[in-house]
Amino acid sequence: MRIELMAFVTGAALACVIAPSVAQNTVVPVTIDNFVFEPARVTVKAGTTVTWTNRDDIPHTVAAKERQFKSKVMDTDESYSFTFSTPGEYTYFCSLHPHMTGTIVVEGTTGSGASQ
């Protein structure tokens, strides 16, 4: 019985240590459909991965205005992911259809919770 108790305590302690990094390494989806990024503005914590998925029937890209990231041309149902590690505001667009724009706001890992 003592061994079971130790395993339980160790497991609980391990869960407390692992939980913060899991919360920071989340994936936030953005869809591309009907020539629109949805949602067009996303706020995340540093360490979050944003995944764009093209649901449109024509190709699109995701390209940061300041060139921090750029996808290949994505056909229908293809995806591109980027992990944001530095706080700041990232404006992006589709290089094939420049009128399509979006913004990712990256907050530091401390403070209030990230919203989508």
N, C-alpha and C positions, 0 to 999 in steps of 0.2 A: 504494500500500500504506500509506503514511503516513496518508492520509485515513481509510482503514478503521480503522486503529488508533485514531485520535483519536475516531472515532465510537463505537468500542467502549468506550474509557475514559470518554467523556462519558456514554454510556448506563449504564455501571456506577455512575458517580458519581450520576447522576440517580436510579437505582433506590435507592441508599442514602438519598437525601434524601426520596424519596416513601414508602418503606416504613413509617416510623413513623406517619405520619398515616393510612395505609390500615389499619394494625393497630388504631388507636384508633377508627376510624369503621366498626366492624363492626355487623352486624345480628344480633340474637339473637331466635330465635322462641319464642313462648309460645302454646300451643294452648288453646282452650276447648272442652272436650268432656265430656259427661255431668256438667254443673254443676261442673266443676273446672278451675282454671288449672294447666297442666302445662308446665314445672315450676312449683310453687307459690312457690319461692324461687330467685331468680337473682342471682348476683354478677357484676357487669360493671365495666369501667373507664369513667371519665368520657369522654364523647364517643360512647358506644355507643348505638345505636338498638335499642329493643325493639319487636318487632312481634307483636301479639296477633292471632290468627286464630280466628274462631268456626267450629268444626267441629261444633257442636251443631245440632240441628234446630229450636231456638227462639232468639229474640233474646237478646243479652247486651250489657253495656257494660263498660268499664274506667274506673274513677274513683279517683283518688288520695284517700286519707283527708284529706290536708292541701290538697287542691284544686290541686295543681301541674299536673295533666292530667286530661282527661275526654274519652272518646270519645262519638260519637253511638251510637245503638242499632245494633248490628251484626247483620244477618241471617246465615244460614248462608253460609260461605265468604267473608264480608267481613272486612277487617282494619283495624287501627288501629296507628299507629306513633308513638313518642315518643322523642326523643333526650335522654338524661340527661347534662347537662353539669356538674352540681354533685354532689360526693360527699355521701353520706348514705344513709339508709334510707327507702325509699318504700313505704308500705303502701297497697294498693289493693283494690278490691272491685267486684262487679257491682252497679250501683244498682238493677237489677231483681230481683236475688237476693242480698241482702246477706250471706248465709251463705257466699258464694263470695269467698274472699280470697286475696291473694298478696302477695309482698314482692320489691322490687328493691333490692339493696344495690349502691351505686355507690362504687367506690374511686377514689382519685386516679390519675393516669396514670403515676405512678412506683411502683416496688415490684414485688411478685410478680405473675404473670400472672393475668388474670381467669379465673374458672371459671364453668361453667354448671351 
